[in-house]
Amino acid sequence: MPDERDLRARVHARDSSLRRLKTLTGAVAVAVTALTGVFAGLAAHTAAGRKLVRVTVQSKVARAAARQRPAVPPPPALPESGSDSAPAPAAPAQPPAAAAAPAPPVVVSGGS
């Protein structure tokens, strides 16, 4: 019967080791979740939405100068469509050059 006791002891040791491993795995999962929350809170605290905004004070003269914008001149008047007094569009100085015939693409294949 010593073999049966030895077998039971080994089975018991295996089962207790598996229980310890399961407990340790759960504890590590809880710790990782807590650390993730801590780092997420730290990142949210230092995010761009919470940066310090500097306010500059401008004098009345500077504000008035900023409000004044240069006047844009109106566009030139269009010629009347019914009159023949409109100048004819100028002919192009040189006709566009004819496109050269494209050379066939160079294809290199690997190997022989």
Secondary structure, 3 states (H helix, E strand, C coil): CHHHHHHHHHHHHHHHHHHHHHHHHHHHHHHHHHHHHHHHHHHHHCCHHHCCCCCCCCCHHHHHHHHCCCCCCCCCCCCCCCCCCCCCCCCCCCCCCCCCCCCCCCCCCCCC
